[in-house]
Structures are given as structure tokens and as C-alpha cells.
């Protein structure tokens, strides 16, 4: 019992990325951090997010637990599917994934294809929440609503085995779908406003940091591959802690200055 309490105390003071790593260590750690098994796990995840990220004072959407909410907001992990950190990432709240656009393409299907090819009518589509924000597909497809393929499969499988009473009950679901959609749109607005706010703040932070670097080093930085890669990551994930920004840039600056000054390299050896 003492060991469990000690582990919970340690977890209570960990960052979200560390908690997510702990879940993968072993079944015991996974169970302790599972909200369905351990009632204290909910507060562990909430405290970690509120203490170590900018996503504080915001509770998950209805039907989503704290662990899933925290996992979605861990942008530094990159796309959940391809793990790429250099692409623009979006949280798609309906399927509950953090993904780049490329990885979304094979996982969604348009209303046009569902209606014309699979003969799925609007009555069925009315109880499936569409994927939002919208996916930027070729112009000829932009006018169509898109759905998460697994959601479509699940609804169709359910309807194939549903009796008349179940089908009548589905009518009530249509009202819930509308409410859920409005809730999701509110979370999209929250995320959009937060991103814009941090992108704007980045300009000022980088201007101040660049002012501390001499012009020659700064000029070489603009052409440095590692710096360019880092700036792409920053643009796509503006939610990094500023200390991480500064630490990375100072490391890059030091390397460039060392490489440009042979005397420093000799002294270093």
C-alpha cells in the first residue's frame, strides 16, 4: 500500500509527457494511471496539465476523460499517427485525435461517396458527427462533409442489428448530435484563439532573443538546417515552454559560433 501511495505522489508531480511515458512502462503503472481503475488518476492527469502546460483551467469535452484530453494536448509528441513534428497539427475533437492533415486523408470519407457509392442516406448520416475542423481536400471535394470511417462502420453495424425499438430510440440521438457538435465547435474556437495568441507572442520573444545574438551569428543561423527545422516545429507547435525555445536556440548559437571560430574548437579539444 505504501508503494502505491509513493508512486501516486511521484506521479502527481510529473509533466504530462512523463505520465504518458509511465503508462507505457508496465501494466501496473498503466492501471494506477487509469481513471476507470484508480479514482485518484483523474486528479493526477488534471494536476499535471494545469501545473505544466498552458491548457489549464479547461475541462475535457463531455465523454472524454482527463488522460485522453491530456494526451491530445501534448503537441510536442507530434502527429499521433506518423509522429512527424514538422507538420501543422490539428486536434480533431470528434474522433479524438491529434493529427497532421496527410494522416487524416485515409481515415475519413466524404458524404458524397457515402451517398452515391454506399447508398447511405441522410437519415443515417444525421446520427453521425462529421469530422471538424474541415479537411482541406481538392477543391472539387471541399463542399462535402467528411466522417471518421470507423464511426460510420460502427453506426452501420449497429443499425443492421437494431430492432424497431432501437431505431426509434435513435431519433433522440439526433438531438444529442447537434448539442455535441456545438460543444466541439466551442473547443475548436478555444484552441484557435489560444494558438493565435501564442503565435503573436512568439514574434516578440524571438525579437528579444535575436537582439542578444550578434549579427554575424544571426545571419548564419538563418541558413542553418537545425535552426530552420526548429523554427518549423515552433510554428506548428506554438505551445512549447519559452525555456525550451531559448535553450534550443542558445545551443544552436553556441555550435555555430564554435564552428566559425577555429580557436574555440582547438581550446575545446
C-alpha positions, 0 to 999 in steps of 0.5 A: 500500500505504501508503494502505491501511495509513493508512486501516486505522489511521484506521479502527481508531480510529473509533466504530462509527457512523463505520465504518458511515458509511465503508462507505457512502462508496465501494466501496473503503472498503466492501471494506477494511471487509469481513471476507470481503475484508480479514482485518484488518476483523474486528479493526477492527469488534471494536476499535471496539465494545469501545473505544466502546460498552458491548457489549464483551467479547461475541462475535457469535452463531455465523454472524454476523460482527463488522460485522453484530453491530456494526451491530445494536448501534448503537441510536442509528441507530434502527429499521433499517427506518423509522429512527424513534428514538422507538420501543422497539427490539428486536434480533431475533437470528434474522433479524438485525435491529434493529427497532421492533415496527410494522416487524416486523408485515409481515415475519413470519407466524404458524404458524397461517396457515402451517398452515391457509392454506399447508398447511405442516406441522410437519415443515417448520416444525421446520427453521425458527427462529421469530422471538424475542423474541415479537411482541406481536400481538392477543391472539387471535394471541399463542399462535402462533409467528411466522417471518421470511417470507423464511426460510420462502420460502427453506426452501420453495424449497429443499425443492421442489428437494431430492432424497431425499438432501437431505431426509434430510440435513435431519433433522440440521438439526433438531438444529442448530435447537434448539442455535441457538435456545438460543444466541439465547435466551442473547443475548436474556437478555444484552441484557435484563439489560444494558438493565435495568441501564442503565435503573436507572442512568439514574434516578440520573444524571438525579437528579444532573443535575436537582439542578444545574438550578434549579427554575424551569428544571426545571419548564419543561423538563418541558413542553418538546417537545425535552426530552420527545422526548429523554427518549423516545429515552433510554428506548428507547435506554438505551445512549447515552454519559452525555456525550451525555445531559448535553450534550443536556440542558445545551443544552436548559437553556441555550435555555430559560433564554435564552428566559425571560430577555429580557436574555440574548437582547438581550446575545446579539444 
